[in-house]
Amino acid sequence: MRSIRSALLVPLAGGLAVALAVATVATYLRARDEASALFDVQLSQLAASVTGMPLSVAPGGPSIGGGDAPLVVQVWNRDGVQVFRSRGTGDPPERRTPGFSTVATPTGPWRVYSVLAQGELVQVAQPLALRDQLAATLAWSTILPWLVAAPLIGLLLWFAIARAMRPLDRLAAAVGEQHPRGLRPLPSDGWPREVTPLVGALNGLLARLDATLDAQKAFVADAAHELRTPLAAVHLQAELAERANGDEARSAALATLKSGLRRATRVVEQLLALARADHASQATPHTGVDLAEVARTAVAEHAGLAAAKDIDLGAEPLESLTVDGDAHALATLVANLVDNAIRYVPSGGHVDVAVERREGAPSLVVRDDGPGIPAAERDAMFERFARGGQADAPGSGLGLAIVRRIAERHGATVALGDGPDGRGLEVAVRFPR
């Protein structure tokens, strides 16, 4: 793609050249027309001045003008005998018809004026080449100042465009000085009016990038911290299993080791799920997704885990409600809610999944009768690795963060409330109508 300088300079310079060419042609044509009218007047005046003058009876007699005169005068008497011819150049035509006419000759076209007066035919002729030469001279003298000024105008255009483009160069330099470790907003003052919106858009982008980079740094730091503990525990449990005396002690150590591995695996899976939710493209194709079908699938997949903890996992009467979304992401959302409920609800508890309308909006609700979350801590539970006051809870602290990211992508809201009869927790995801 051409530069903006070229895109401005080439049309302006080309337009100037075309305008100059058109002006040259127009000036030449106008000068030729004016010269032709002037010379026609001259021909008629000369013919009038010659009429009635005492002239020689032969062409070699007295004459008008020198040998290189641009006008040729010829006179014939009433008998058709030429009684006079000036010593002009060329071979003029003998046009006997009165009035103006243009006659072609072997030496080129001539302009002829003939007049009949006092029994004589007076003819004055002039080659058109002389008129064209004079018209060209007049046109050249008129257009010459513009030809001299055209390069100066082009140079001024180049300097003006270069000066107008200087703020873009300054903006490029300011953006190039930015560093990923510390993105700073560009100065908002001192820019031309046309560049100010671009600077504002860049500042908005830099702010979003800075926030994203800070979030990624925090995520990496938190992830390293969260993985350090289970991995250290796994390492310690492996050493204990290695030094265990007897089958019973070894079995207990191996069981603890498996539990630590499951927790580390769960943390890694949740970290990957959160990374996908954070960086999922907004252009991911959305289709119609039946929330009831997604809920039934999640309940079926977690039935074994619920049974192992003696938890009653069920689906309330599910209303078939279709929302526009990413089926895989919505399945991850429901799976995280159900998994969180099962992990935190004690043995013998209940977890119910429902699909219903709330204030006319499709909603997916997961209720349990577990320990719940205090109202003062609910907002903070959507942060990464947040466990509230349950630091020793079995989860990774990423489930609700993943749920919120997926809900935001679908334009949905997530609200935490009290469970059935004021016990436990209810998580309601409300989609747009």
C-alpha positions as CSV (number, residue, x, y, z in Angstrom):
1,M,0.0,0.0,0.0
2,R,1.3,3.5,-0.9
3,S,2.2,5.9,1.9
4,I,-0.1,8.7,2.8
5,R,2.5,11.2,1.6
6,S,2.4,9.6,-1.9
7,A,-1.4,9.3,-1.8
8,L,-1.6,13.1,-1.2
9,L,1.4,14.3,-3.2
10,V,0.8,12.3,-6.4
11,P,-2.8,13.4,-7.0
12,L,-2.0,17.1,-6.1
13,A,1.1,17.2,-8.4
14,G,-0.8,15.3,-11.2
15,G,-3.7,17.7,-10.9
16,L,-1.4,20.7,-11.0
17,A,0.3,19.3,-14.2
18,V,-3.1,18.6,-15.8
19,A,-4.4,22.0,-14.9
20,L,-1.2,23.6,-16.3
21,A,-1.5,21.6,-19.6
22,V,-5.2,22.6,-19.9
23,A,-4.4,26.2,-19.2
24,T,-1.6,26.1,-21.8
25,V,-3.9,24.8,-24.5
26,A,-6.8,27.1,-23.6
27,T,-4.4,30.1,-23.6
28,Y,-3.0,29.1,-27.0
29,L,-6.5,28.7,-28.5
30,R,-7.7,32.0,-27.1
31,A,-4.6,33.8,-28.2
32,R,-5.0,32.4,-31.7
33,D,-8.6,33.4,-31.9
34,E,-7.8,36.9,-30.7
35,A,-4.8,37.2,-33.1
36,S,-7.0,36.0,-35.9
37,A,-9.6,38.6,-35.2
38,L,-6.9,41.3,-34.9
39,F,-5.3,40.3,-38.2
40,D,-8.6,40.2,-39.9
41,V,-9.2,43.8,-38.9
42,Q,-5.7,44.6,-40.1
43,L,-6.4,42.9,-43.5
44,S,-9.6,44.9,-43.9
45,Q,-8.0,48.2,-42.9
46,L,-5.1,47.6,-45.3
47,A,-7.4,46.8,-48.1
48,A,-9.4,50.0,-47.4
49,S,-6.2,52.1,-47.4
50,V,-5.0,50.7,-50.7
51,T,-8.3,51.3,-52.5
52,G,-8.1,54.3,-54.7
53,M,-4.3,54.7,-54.4
54,P,-2.3,55.4,-57.7
55,L,-0.7,52.0,-58.3
56,S,1.5,50.7,-61.1
57,V,-0.1,49.0,-64.0
58,A,2.3,46.1,-63.7
59,P,3.3,43.8,-60.9
60,G,6.9,45.0,-60.9
61,G,6.0,48.6,-60.3
62,P,5.6,50.4,-56.9
63,S,5.0,48.2,-54.0
64,I,3.9,48.1,-50.4
65,G,6.2,46.5,-47.8
66,G,9.6,44.9,-48.1
67,G,10.5,41.5,-49.4
68,D,9.8,39.8,-46.2
69,A,6.5,41.6,-45.4
70,P,3.9,39.2,-43.8
71,L,1.1,40.7,-46.0
72,V,0.7,40.4,-49.7
73,V,-1.5,43.0,-51.5
74,Q,-2.8,42.4,-55.1
75,V,-5.0,44.6,-57.2
76,W,-6.9,43.8,-60.4
77,N,-8.8,46.3,-62.6
78,R,-12.2,45.8,-63.9
79,D,-10.7,44.0,-67.0
80,G,-9.2,41.4,-64.7
81,V,-5.6,42.6,-65.3
82,Q,-3.4,42.6,-62.2
83,V,-2.2,46.1,-61.8
84,F,-0.4,45.8,-58.5
85,R,1.3,43.2,-56.3
86,S,3.4,43.9,-53.2
87,R,6.7,42.3,-52.6
88,G,5.5,39.9,-49.9
89,T,6.8,36.5,-49.2
90,G,5.3,33.2,-50.4
91,D,2.9,32.5,-53.3
92,P,-0.5,34.0,-52.3
93,P,-3.7,32.6,-53.8
94,E,-5.8,34.7,-56.2
95,R,-9.2,34.7,-54.6
96,R,-11.6,36.9,-56.6
97,T,-14.6,36.4,-54.3
98,P,-15.2,39.4,-52.0
99,G,-15.0,38.9,-48.2
100,F,-12.8,36.8,-45.9
101,S,-11.8,33.2,-46.7
102,T,-9.2,30.7,-45.9
103,V,-7.5,29.2,-48.9
104,A,-5.2,26.1,-49.0
105,T,-2.0,26.4,-51.1
106,P,1.0,24.2,-51.6
107,T,2.9,26.4,-49.1
108,G,0.2,26.2,-46.5
109,P,-3.2,27.9,-45.7
110,W,-3.6,31.6,-46.3
111,R,-6.1,34.1,-44.9
112,V,-7.5,36.2,-47.7
113,Y,-9.6,39.3,-47.7
114,S,-11.0,40.7,-51.0
115,V,-13.0,43.9,-51.5
116,L,-14.4,45.4,-54.8
117,A,-14.3,49.2,-54.8
118,Q,-14.0,51.9,-57.5
119,G,-13.9,49.4,-60.3
120,E,-10.9,47.5,-58.7
121,L,-10.6,44.2,-56.8
122,V,-8.2,44.6,-53.9
123,Q,-7.0,41.5,-52.2
124,V,-4.9,41.3,-49.1
125,A,-3.5,37.8,-48.1
126,Q,-1.5,36.6,-45.1
127,P,-0.2,33.1,-44.3
128,L,-1.9,31.5,-41.3
129,A,1.5,30.2,-40.1
130,L,2.4,33.7,-39.1
131,R,-0.8,33.9,-37.0
132,D,-0.1,30.6,-35.3
133,Q,3.4,31.7,-34.6
134,L,2.2,34.9,-33.0
135,A,-0.5,33.0,-31.0
136,A,2.2,30.6,-29.7
137,T,4.4,33.5,-28.7
138,L,1.5,35.1,-26.8
139,A,0.5,31.9,-25.2
140,W,4.1,31.1,-24.2
141,S,4.6,34.6,-22.7
142,T,1.4,34.1,-20.7
143,I,2.1,30.5,-19.5
144,L,5.8,30.9,-18.8
145,P,5.3,32.4,-15.3
146,W,3.2,29.4,-14.4
147,L,5.8,27.0,-15.7
148,V,8.4,28.6,-13.5
149,A,6.0,28.6,-10.5
150,A,4.9,25.0,-10.9
151,P,8.1,23.4,-9.4
152,L,7.9,25.9,-6.6
153,I,4.3,25.0,-5.9
154,G,5.2,21.3,-6.0
155,L,8.0,21.9,-3.6
156,L,5.7,23.8,-1.3
157,L,3.1,21.0,-1.5
158,W,5.8,18.5,-0.5
159,F,6.9,20.6,2.5
160,A,3.3,21.2,3.6
161,I,2.5,17.5,3.4
162,A,5.7,16.5,5.2
163,R,4.9,19.0,7.9
164,A,1.3,17.8,8.2
165,M,2.5,14.2,8.5
166,R,5.0,15.0,11.3
167,P,2.5,14.3,14.1
168,L,2.1,10.8,12.8
169,D,5.8,10.3,12.9
170,R,5.8,11.6,16.5
171,L,2.9,9.3,17.4
172,A,4.7,6.3,15.9
173,A,7.8,7.2,17.9
174,A,5.8,7.5,21.1
175,V,4.1,4.2,20.6
176,G,7.5,2.6,19.7
177,E,8.9,3.7,23.1
178,Q,6.3,1.7,25.0
179,H,7.5,-1.3,26.9
180,P,5.4,-4.4,27.8
181,R,6.6,-4.1,31.4
182,G,5.1,-0.6,31.8
183,L,2.6,0.7,29.3
184,R,2.1,4.4,29.8
185,P,-0.7,6.5,28.2
186,L,0.3,8.8,25.4
187,P,0.1,12.5,26.1
188,S,-3.4,13.7,25.2
189,D,-2.5,17.3,24.4
190,G,-0.5,18.8,21.5
191,W,-2.0,16.7,18.8
192,P,-3.8,17.9,15.6
193,R,-7.6,17.5,15.7
194,E,-7.5,14.6,13.2
195,V,-5.0,12.7,15.3
196,T,-6.6,13.2,18.7
197,P,-9.2,10.4,18.2
198,L,-6.4,8.0,17.2
199,V,-4.4,8.9,20.4
200,G,-7.5,8.3,22.5
201,A,-8.1,4.9,20.9
202,L,-4.5,4.0,21.4
203,N,-4.6,5.1,25.1
204,G,-7.7,2.9,25.6
205,L,-5.9,0.0,24.0
206,L,-2.8,0.5,26.1
207,A,-4.9,0.6,29.2
208,R,-6.6,-2.7,28.3
209,L,-3.3,-4.3,27.4
210,D,-1.8,-3.1,30.7
211,A,-4.7,-4.5,32.6
212,T,-4.4,-7.8,30.7
213,L,-0.7,-8.0,31.3
214,D,-1.2,-7.3,35.0
215,A,-3.9,-10.0,35.2
216,Q,-1.6,-12.5,33.5
217,K,1.2,-11.7,35.9
218,A,-1.1,-12.1,38.8
219,F,-2.4,-15.3,37.3
220,V,1.0,-16.8,36.8
221,A,2.1,-15.8,40.3
222,D,-1.1,-17.3,41.8
223,A,-0.9,-20.4,39.7
224,A,2.7,-21.0,40.7
225,H,1.7,-20.5,44.4
226,E,-1.3,-22.8,44.1
227,L,0.7,-25.6,42.4
228,R,3.6,-25.3,44.7
229,T,1.7,-26.6,47.7
230,P,0.1,-29.8,46.1
231,L,3.3,-30.6,44.3
232,A,5.3,-30.3,47.4
233,A,2.7,-32.5,49.2
234,V,2.9,-35.1,46.5
235,H,6.7,-35.1,46.7
236,L,6.5,-35.5,50.5
237,Q,3.8,-38.3,50.3
238,A,6.0,-40.2,47.7
239,E,8.9,-40.1,50.2
240,L,6.6,-41.3,53.0
241,A,5.4,-44.1,50.8
242,E,8.9,-45.0,50.0
243,R,10.0,-45.2,53.7
244,A,6.7,-46.8,54.9
245,N,7.1,-50.0,57.0
246,G,4.5,-52.6,56.3
247,D,1.7,-52.9,53.8
248,E,-0.8,-51.0,55.9
249,A,1.4,-47.9,56.2
250,R,2.4,-48.1,52.6
251,S,-1.3,-48.3,51.5
252,A,-2.2,-45.3,53.6
253,A,0.7,-43.3,52.2
254,L,-0.2,-44.3,48.6
255,A,-3.8,-43.3,49.2
256,T,-2.7,-39.9,50.5
257,L,-0.3,-39.7,47.4
258,K,-3.2,-40.4,45.0
259,S,-5.3,-37.7,46.8
260,G,-2.6,-35.2,46.3
261,L,-2.2,-36.1,42.7
262,R,-5.9,-35.7,42.1
263,R,-5.8,-32.3,43.7
264,A,-2.8,-31.2,41.6
265,T,-4.5,-32.6,38.5
266,R,-7.7,-30.7,39.4
267,V,-5.8,-27.4,39.8
268,V,-4.0,-27.9,36.4
269,E,-7.3,-28.7,34.7
270,Q,-9.0,-25.6,36.2
271,L,-6.1,-23.4,35.3
272,L,-6.3,-24.6,31.7
273,A,-10.1,-24.1,31.7
274,L,-9.7,-20.5,33.1
275,A,-7.0,-19.7,30.5
276,R,-9.4,-20.9,27.7
277,A,-12.3,-18.8,29.2
278,D,-10.0,-15.7,29.5
279,H,-8.7,-15.9,25.9
280,A,-11.7,-17.4,24.1
281,S,-12.4,-15.4,20.9
282,Q,-15.5,-13.4,20.8
283,A,-15.9,-14.6,17.3
284,T,-16.5,-18.2,18.4
285,P,-19.7,-19.2,16.5
286,H,-22.7,-19.3,18.7
287,T,-25.6,-21.7,18.1
288,G,-28.9,-22.4,19.9
289,V,-28.1,-24.4,23.0
290,D,-30.8,-26.2,25.1
291,L,-30.0,-25.4,28.8
292,A,-32.1,-28.4,29.9
293,E,-30.0,-30.8,27.9
294,V,-26.7,-29.3,29.1
295,A,-28.0,-29.6,32.7
296,R,-29.0,-33.3,32.2
297,T,-25.6,-34.1,30.7
298,A,-23.7,-32.4,33.7
299,V,-25.8,-34.3,36.2
300,A,-25.2,-37.6,34.5
301,E,-21.4,-37.0,34.3
302,H,-21.2,-36.2,38.0
303,A,-23.5,-38.9,39.3
304,G,-20.6,-41.2,40.2
305,L,-18.8,-38.5,42.2
306,A,-22.0,-37.6,44.0
307,A,-22.7,-41.2,44.8
308,A,-19.2,-41.7,46.2
309,K,-19.8,-38.9,48.7
310,D,-23.4,-40.0,49.4
311,I,-24.8,-36.8,48.0
312,D,-28.3,-36.7,46.4
313,L,-27.7,-35.1,43.0
314,G,-30.7,-34.5,40.9
315,A,-32.4,-32.3,38.3
316,E,-35.6,-30.6,39.1
317,P,-38.2,-30.4,36.4
318,L,-36.2,-28.8,33.6
319,E,-37.8,-26.3,31.3
320,S,-36.6,-26.6,27.7
321,L,-35.0,-23.1,27.2
322,T,-32.7,-22.3,24.3
323,V,-30.0,-19.7,24.5
324,D,-27.6,-18.4,21.9
325,G,-24.1,-19.5,22.9
326,D,-21.1,-21.8,22.8
327,A,-22.3,-25.3,23.7
328,H,-18.8,-26.5,24.9
329,A,-18.3,-23.4,27.1
330,L,-21.8,-23.6,28.6
331,A,-21.1,-27.3,29.4
332,T,-18.0,-26.2,31.2
333,L,-19.9,-23.6,33.1
334,V,-22.6,-26.1,34.4
335,A,-19.9,-28.7,35.2
336,N,-18.0,-26.3,37.4
337,L,-21.1,-25.3,39.3
338,V,-22.1,-28.9,39.9
339,D,-18.6,-30.0,40.8
340,N,-18.2,-27.1,43.2
341,A,-21.5,-28.0,44.9
342,I,-20.5,-31.7,45.3
343,R,-17.1,-30.9,46.7
344,Y,-18.3,-28.5,49.4
345,V,-21.6,-30.2,50.4
346,P,-21.0,-32.7,53.2
347,S,-22.0,-36.4,53.0
348,G,-25.7,-36.9,53.0
349,G,-26.4,-33.5,51.4
350,H,-28.4,-32.5,48.4
351,V,-27.5,-30.8,45.1
352,D,-30.2,-29.8,42.7
353,V,-29.9,-28.4,39.2
354,A,-32.8,-26.4,37.6
355,V,-33.6,-24.6,34.4
356,E,-36.3,-22.0,34.7
357,R,-37.4,-18.4,33.8
358,R,-36.6,-15.6,36.2
359,E,-38.3,-12.3,35.3
360,G,-38.7,-13.6,31.8
361,A,-35.0,-14.5,31.3
362,P,-33.7,-18.0,30.9
363,S,-31.8,-19.0,34.0
364,L,-29.7,-22.0,35.1
365,V,-29.7,-22.5,38.9
366,V,-27.6,-24.9,41.1
367,R,-28.8,-25.2,44.7
368,D,-27.2,-27.1,47.6
369,D,-27.7,-27.4,51.4
370,G,-24.0,-27.3,52.2
371,P,-22.2,-24.7,54.4
372,G,-22.9,-21.9,52.0
373,I,-20.9,-18.7,51.7
374,P,-21.4,-15.7,54.0
375,A,-23.0,-12.7,52.2
376,A,-20.0,-10.5,52.9
377,E,-17.6,-12.9,51.0
378,R,-19.7,-13.7,48.0
379,D,-18.4,-11.0,45.7
380,A,-14.8,-12.0,46.4
381,M,-15.5,-15.6,45.5
382,F,-15.4,-14.8,41.8
383,E,-11.7,-13.9,42.1
384,R,-9.1,-16.5,41.2
385,F,-8.1,-18.9,43.9
386,A,-10.6,-17.4,46.3
387,R,-11.9,-19.8,49.0
388,G,-13.3,-17.3,51.4
389,G,-12.8,-18.5,55.0
390,Q,-12.2,-22.1,53.9
391,A,-8.6,-22.1,53.1
392,D,-8.4,-25.9,53.5
393,A,-11.3,-26.5,51.2
394,P,-10.8,-29.3,48.6
395,G,-11.3,-27.1,45.5
396,S,-8.9,-25.1,43.5
397,G,-10.6,-21.7,44.0
398,L,-11.1,-21.3,40.2
399,G,-14.5,-22.7,39.6
400,L,-16.5,-19.5,40.1
401,A,-13.9,-17.5,38.2
402,I,-14.3,-19.8,35.2
403,V,-18.1,-19.5,35.5
404,R,-18.0,-15.7,35.5
405,R,-15.7,-15.5,32.5
406,I,-18.0,-17.8,30.5
407,A,-21.1,-16.0,31.6
408,E,-19.6,-12.6,30.6
409,R,-18.9,-14.0,27.1
410,H,-22.6,-14.9,26.8
411,G,-23.9,-11.6,28.2
412,A,-25.2,-13.4,31.3
413,T,-25.0,-12.5,35.0
414,V,-24.0,-14.7,37.9
415,A,-25.6,-14.2,41.3
416,L,-24.9,-16.0,44.6
417,G,-27.7,-16.4,47.1
418,D,-29.0,-18.5,49.9
419,G,-29.9,-22.1,49.3
420,P,-33.2,-23.9,50.1
421,D,-34.8,-22.8,53.4
422,G,-31.9,-20.3,53.9
423,R,-29.3,-23.0,54.0
424,G,-26.5,-23.7,51.7
425,L,-25.8,-21.8,48.5
426,E,-27.7,-21.0,45.3
427,V,-25.9,-20.0,42.1
428,A,-28.1,-18.5,39.4
429,V,-26.9,-17.7,35.9
430,R,-29.3,-15.5,34.1
431,F,-29.0,-15.2,30.3
432,P,-30.3,-12.3,28.2
433,R,-33.9,-12.5,27.2
